[in-house]
């Protein structure tokens, strides 16, 4: 039985570190049932990623509802844990999962140096045969087919308008590892007015090489805005949705921004073109200003340093234990490892 419990702990750490779940076998299920039948500690419910209560009207008031079925919330934003605890919900800030890209791209020891990913721009330009004098713009239309089919035509028309100001412009289109998305984009770019290269979303290194070779990026709102922060790549965020969805957001949202960097800094550092304002002419204007204005780009790069600092995982310290006492190297203080230690320490406390 102890062996089964150790295997369960190991599999849980693997899930947090890799995002890949393992289907529980019959042994694990029998072990959990035995714990309950024999009066042992009942299974705990850890909720990874707090609900976005801070974004919606009445959101914080509904936090108390978590008390009935959640033992502990693992938060990825710095202000969430304190608000959860003030509402009676146990919580720990573990850091933002986007930071896991750092050891993925630069090795485990990269976290000891700085929270930034610098790709190989020269390798990217050479690999795709792009002239060093041609400006490159990274385009990230989304990962789901529905959002890609909504945003991609807008991005295409935006490039048409930029072509007049930047005739040698090259678009690096980042394609999510989704066969439907790949098929749609491959067909759509055949009619594009600019030179286009397709970047596979399955390679972290290729993605950040592209970012390093780019002057700016145009991205659909989502996690990619955080990747821009890691790469220190100035960007414009765009978002369109179904009319009913847009109406709901306007009516229920209590925050003025949609991209996480702007939300964290409470400032429109990253230009946003949302809903009816998300038009090719609006996006082209914002991108042109960003490409030509060094001060605007530098402002975003400086802001990115602040954003990443806010999202860094805390040093592991639970109760009287410290990171040193637990022999956890600094390079292991990734969000997934902090989350894993939070779970394992919570279990030890109950034994």
C-alpha positions in Angstrom: 0.0 0.0 0.0 2.9 2.4 0.8 4.4 1.6 -2.6 1.1 2.6 -4.3 1.1 5.8 -2.4 4.6 6.6 -3.4 3.7 5.9 -7.0 0.7 8.2 -6.8 2.9 11.0 -5.4 5.4 10.5 -8.2 2.7 10.5 -10.9 1.3 13.7 -9.5 4.7 15.4 -9.7 5.0 14.2 -13.3 1.6 15.7 -14.1 2.5 19.1 -12.6 5.9 19.2 -14.3 4.9 18.0 -17.7 1.2 18.7 -18.0 0.8 15.1 -19.1 -1.7 13.1 -17.0 -1.4 9.4 -16.3 -4.6 7.3 -16.3 -5.0 5.8 -12.8 -4.6 2.1 -12.8 -6.7 -0.4 -10.8 -4.1 -0.4 -8.0 -4.3 3.3 -7.4 -8.1 3.2 -7.4 -8.2 0.3 -4.9 -5.7 2.2 -2.7 -7.8 5.3 -2.6 -10.9 3.3 -1.8 -9.0 1.5 1.0 -8.0 4.8 2.5 -11.6 5.8 2.9 -12.9 2.4 4.1 -10.2 2.1 6.8 -10.7 5.6 8.1 -7.5 6.9 6.7 -7.0 10.4 5.3 -9.5 11.0 2.5 -8.2 12.1 -0.8 -7.5 15.8 -1.0 -8.7 18.1 -3.8 -6.1 20.6 -5.1 -7.3 23.1 -7.6 -4.5 24.1 -9.9 -5.1 27.6 -11.4 -7.5 29.8 -9.5 -10.8 30.8 -11.1 -10.6 34.3 -12.5 -12.7 35.7 -9.7 -10.9 39.1 -10.0 -12.1 39.6 -13.6 -15.9 39.4 -13.1 -18.7 41.1 -11.2 -19.4 39.2 -8.0 -16.5 36.9 -8.6 -14.8 37.3 -5.2 -18.2 36.7 -3.4 -18.4 33.2 -5.1 -15.0 32.2 -3.8 -16.5 30.8 -0.6 -18.2 28.2 -2.8 -14.8 26.5 -3.3 -14.7 25.7 0.4 -17.2 22.8 -0.1 -15.1 20.8 -2.5 -11.5 22.3 -2.6 -8.9 21.8 0.1 -6.2 24.0 -1.5 -5.9 26.3 -4.5 -2.6 26.6 -6.3 -2.5 30.1 -7.8 -0.5 31.3 -10.8 -1.0 35.1 -10.2 0.6 36.9 -7.3 -2.5 38.6 -5.9 -4.8 35.6 -6.0 -3.6 33.6 -3.0 -4.1 36.5 -0.5 -7.7 37.1 -1.7 -8.4 33.4 -1.5 -7.2 33.1 2.0 -9.1 36.2 3.1 -12.2 34.4 1.9 -11.4 31.2 3.9 -9.9 29.3 1.0 -6.4 27.9 1.6 -4.1 28.9 -1.3 -0.5 29.1 -2.4 1.1 31.3 -5.1 3.3 28.9 -7.2 4.3 31.1 -10.1 3.1 31.3 -13.7 3.4 28.2 -15.8 4.7 30.1 -18.9 8.0 30.3 -17.0 8.5 26.6 -17.5 9.6 27.5 -21.0 12.9 28.8 -19.6 14.5 25.4 -18.6 12.8 23.9 -21.7 14.7 26.2 -24.0 17.9 27.1 -22.1 18.5 24.2 -19.7 17.8 23.7 -16.0 20.3 26.2 -14.8 18.8 29.1 -16.7 16.6 30.0 -13.8 19.7 30.9 -11.8 20.7 33.6 -14.3 17.6 35.5 -15.4 14.0 35.0 -16.4 14.4 35.7 -20.1 14.6 33.6 -23.3 16.9 34.7 -26.1 16.5 32.6 -29.2 18.9 32.3 -32.1 17.8 35.0 -34.6 20.6 34.3 -37.0 19.8 30.6 -37.2 16.1 31.4 -37.9 16.8 33.9 -40.6 19.4 31.6 -42.3 17.1 28.5 -42.0 14.3 30.2 -43.7 16.4 32.2 -46.2 15.3 35.6 -44.9 17.4 38.6 -45.7 18.9 40.2 -42.6 17.5 43.6 -43.9 13.9 42.4 -44.0 11.7 43.2 -41.1 10.0 40.2 -39.5 6.7 40.2 -37.7 5.5 37.2 -35.6 1.9 36.4 -36.0 0.1 34.3 -33.4 -3.5 33.8 -34.5 -4.4 31.3 -31.7 -4.5 27.6 -31.0 -8.2 26.7 -31.6 -9.7 26.5 -35.0 -12.6 28.7 -34.1 -10.5 31.6 -33.0 -8.0 31.1 -35.8 -10.7 31.3 -38.5 -12.0 34.4 -36.8 -8.6 36.2 -36.4 -6.6 35.0 -39.4 -8.6 37.0 -42.1 -8.1 40.1 -39.9 -4.4 39.5 -39.7 -4.2 39.0 -43.4 -5.8 42.3 -44.2 -3.6 44.0 -41.6 -0.5 42.8 -43.5 -2.0 44.1 -46.7 -2.1 47.6 -45.2 1.4 47.3 -43.7 2.9 46.2 -47.1 2.9 49.8 -48.4 5.1 51.0 -45.5 7.2 47.9 -45.3 7.5 46.3 -48.7 10.1 43.7 -47.6 8.0 42.6 -44.6 8.2 38.9 -43.7 5.4 37.3 -41.7 6.4 34.4 -39.3 3.1 32.7 -38.7 3.1 30.5 -35.6 1.0 27.4 -36.2 -0.5 25.5 -33.2 0.1 21.7 -33.2 -3.5 21.1 -34.3 -4.1 19.3 -37.7 -7.2 21.4 -38.4 -5.4 24.6 -37.7 -2.4 23.5 -39.7 -4.6 22.7 -42.7 -6.5 26.0 -42.5 -3.4 28.2 -42.2 -1.5 26.4 -44.9 -4.3 27.0 -47.4 -5.0 30.6 -46.3 -1.4 31.9 -46.6 -1.3 31.0 -50.3 -3.1 34.2 -51.0 -1.2 36.4 -48.7 0.5 39.6 -50.0 3.7 39.3 -48.0 6.4 36.7 -47.7 5.4 34.1 -45.2 7.1 31.4 -43.2 5.2 28.9 -41.1 6.7 28.2 -37.6 5.6 24.9 -36.0 4.1 25.4 -32.5 5.6 22.0 -31.4 9.1 23.4 -31.0 9.8 25.8 -28.2 13.3 26.6 -29.5 12.0 27.4 -33.0 9.3 29.6 -31.5 11.8 31.7 -29.5 14.3 31.8 -32.4 11.4 33.4 -34.4 10.7 35.9 -31.6 14.3 36.9 -31.5 14.3 37.5 -35.2 11.1 39.6 -35.1 10.8 43.3 -34.6 7.2 43.1 -33.2 4.4 40.6 -32.9 0.7 40.6 -33.4 -1.1 38.0 -31.3 -4.5 36.9 -30.3 -5.2 37.5 -26.6 -4.1 34.5 -24.5 -1.0 32.9 -23.0 1.1 34.0 -25.9 1.2 37.5 -24.4 3.2 36.0 -21.6 5.6 34.4 -24.0 6.2 37.9 -25.5 7.3 39.0 -22.1 9.8 36.2 -21.7 11.2 37.0 -25.2 11.0 40.7 -24.5 9.3 41.1 -27.9 7.0 44.2 -28.2 3.5 43.3 -29.4 0.0 44.3 -30.1 -2.9 42.1 -28.7 -6.0 41.5 -30.7 -9.3 39.9 -29.9 -12.6 39.2 -31.5 -15.3 36.8 -30.4 -18.9 35.9 -31.1 -21.2 39.0 -30.6 -22.9 37.4 -27.6 -19.6 36.6 -26.0 -18.3 40.2 -26.6 -21.6 41.5 -25.1 -21.2 39.2 -22.0 -17.6 40.4 -21.4 -18.5 44.0 -21.7 -21.4 43.5 -19.2 -19.7 41.3 -16.7 -16.0 42.2 -16.7 -14.7 44.6 -14.1 -11.2 45.0 -15.5 -10.3 47.4 -18.3 -7.7 45.2 -20.0 -7.7 41.7 -21.5 -3.9 40.9 -21.7 -2.3 39.7 -18.5 0.7 42.1 -18.6 -1.6 45.1 -18.7 -3.8 43.6 -15.9 -0.8 43.0 -13.7 0.6 46.5 -14.2 -2.8 48.2 -14.4 -1.6 50.0 -17.4 -2.1 49.9 -21.2 1.6 49.2 -21.9 0.7 46.7 -24.6 -1.7 48.1 -27.2 -5.0 46.2 -27.3 -7.5 46.2 -30.2 -10.7 44.5 -28.9 -14.1 43.6 -30.2 -15.4 46.1 -32.8 -12.1 48.1 -32.6 -10.2 45.0 -33.7 -10.0 46.1 -37.4 -7.1 45.8 -39.9 -6.7 49.6 -40.1 -6.5 49.8 -36.3 -4.0 47.0 -36.0 -1.9 48.2 -38.9 -1.6 51.7 -37.3 -0.6 50.3 -33.9 2.0 48.0 -35.5 3.4 50.7 -37.7 3.9 52.9 -34.7 5.5 50.1 -32.7 7.9 49.2 -35.5 9.0 52.8 -36.1 9.1 54.1 -32.6 12.1 52.9 -30.5 10.7 54.4 -27.4 7.4 52.5 -27.6 9.3 49.2 -28.0 11.7 50.0 -25.1 8.7 50.9 -22.9 7.3 47.4 -23.4 10.7 45.7 -22.8 11.1 47.6 -19.5 7.5 46.7 -18.5 8.2 43.0 -19.3 10.9 42.9 -16.7 8.4 44.1 -14.1 5.8 41.5 -15.2 8.2 38.6 -15.1 9.4 39.6 -11.7 5.8 39.6 -10.4 5.2 36.1 -11.8 8.3 34.4 -10.6 7.7 31.4 -8.4 8.5 32.1 -4.7 11.3 30.3 -2.9 10.0 27.0 -1.4 9.3 27.6 2.3 6.5 25.8 4.1 6.1 26.2 7.8 9.4 25.9 9.5 11.0 24.1 6.5 13.1 26.1 4.2 14.4 25.6 0.7 17.9 24.8 2.1 16.6 22.4 4.8 14.6 20.6 2.1 17.7 20.5 -0.1 15.9 21.9 -3.1 18.2 23.6 -5.6 17.3 27.1 -6.7 17.0 25.8 -10.3 14.1 23.5 -9.1 12.0 26.5 -8.0 9.9 26.3 -11.1 6.1 26.8 -10.9 5.5 23.1 -11.3 8.0 22.1 -8.6 6.7 24.7 -6.2 3.2 23.4 -6.8 4.4 19.8 -6.2 6.1 20.7 -2.9 3.0 22.6 -1.8 0.9 19.4 -2.3 3.4 17.1 -0.7 4.0 19.3 2.3 0.2 19.6 2.8 0.0 15.8 2.8 2.8 15.5 5.4 1.1 18.0 7.6 -2.0 15.7 7.7 -0.1 12.5 8.5 
